[in-house]
Structures are given as structure tokens and as C-alpha cells.
Amino acid sequence: AQSVTQLDSQVPVFEEAPVELRCNYSSSVSVYLFWYVQYPNQGLQLLLKYLSGSTLVESINGFEAEFNKSQTSFHLRKPSVHISDTAEYFCAVSDHAGNQFYFGTGTSLTVIP
Amino acid sequence: GAVVSQHPSWVICKSGTSVKIECRSLDFQATTMFWYRQFPKQSLMLMATSNEGSKATYEQGVEKDKFLINHASLTLSTLTVTSAHPEDSSFYICSARTQGPYEQYFGPGTRLTVT
């Protein structure tokens, strides 16, 4: 089985400052990794994913995450945040069969003007 | 592409009644659909996994007689909350996946309030 840990439940950051949201996972098998974003009263939207290949993956809105197998981490970063980035962010892991996703408890990112 | 819809987006029902939530994949065929429940400020809790034409597989602790799941076609799955009680009030989210991409596409969620 897999599990995901998001150590930071809330992250306040000033606008245009950099941010890192941490995600660590545990698994006995190879995994796929995902970051989802959830805006209030909405479903989840895929932000980015790591399936294979380059360990650094990027989203279209400036976020990036790096898969670190030795540290079993998949931290999400953005060099300069905007007010519109305020949302809940969930890290998720699945096995290669994709039968089940395991979600972290989420990190609430609040961007302060 | 890969759009999943849910209906209704918001429903209020009286205690003791049943309510049905629909999850549709609009532009792809979903071999597997998942139902999640999310409490305020918490993560998603997987309730059940359903494959088209098969009985749903429920997670431990989820009452299958209370949360009826039907996946009758490759584009539609339904969750029926039977004899709803106030503690069933929650945000219910479905997701769908196809073979291959190993990615789940999420619906916008349905907020259920039982009075």
C-alpha cells in the first residue's frame, strides 16, 4: 500500500514570494505522483504529474515539482505566487496499475496581498 | 477533453429520504469510476471503486447498503444515499479513468445537506 504525507496544513505567503509545498510518500512499489488543486466548492483539477522520464515536471501556470526517489518526495514549488493561487493543494500517489489513488491531507495555500 | 460532470451540484434533502447523484464522463469512456467523500478542510476519502457492469468495491467502513453505486454504462455512474441522515452531509466527488493514462479526472463535486 501507499501513503502520502503533507506536513504543512497551512502555508501563508506574500504575493510574488516563492513557495514550496512539501509532499512525501511511502510505497513498496514504483509509483506515479500527482498534484491537484482545489478551489472553494469545486472538484479537483490536475496541476501536474510524474509518470516517468524527467524528474522535474512543470505546469502551465508556473508550478513545478521534482520527483526525488531517494528522499521519496514530490515537493511543489512556484518562484512567484499570485493571489489567484490561493487554494487547497493535494498530493496523490498511485501504483502503476492506477487502480487507487492515495491522497495527502492537503495544504491550504493563502497568498497575502 | 476528459470532462467529468456531476449532477446535481447541490442538494438538500430531509432526513430519511434518499438522494441520487450522477457522475458522467462527457467525452470519453470511463472503464472505472471512483466515489470520494470530503469533509470540510479535509482530504478526499475513497468510498468505492466501480467498474462498468460490475459490482462496486467498497472501502472498509463504508456501508454498501447505504451508499448504493451503479455503473451501468461506460459514461455514467450513480451514487444513491439511502435513508439519509444529517451525518451524511458532505461533499461527494466522483472521478473517472480510462485505460492507459493512469490519471483520474474529477467531477466538480456535489454538496449534500441533510436536514
Interface residues (C-beta under 8 A of the other chain):
Chain A: Y32 F34 Y36 N41 Q42 G43 L44 Q45 L46 K49 L51 F90 S94 H96 A97 G98 N99 Q100 F101 F103 G104 T105 G106 S108
Chain B: V4 Q6 T32 F34 K41 Q42 S43 L44 L46 T49 F91 I93 S95 R97 Y102 E103 Q104 Y105 F106 G107 P108 G109 R111
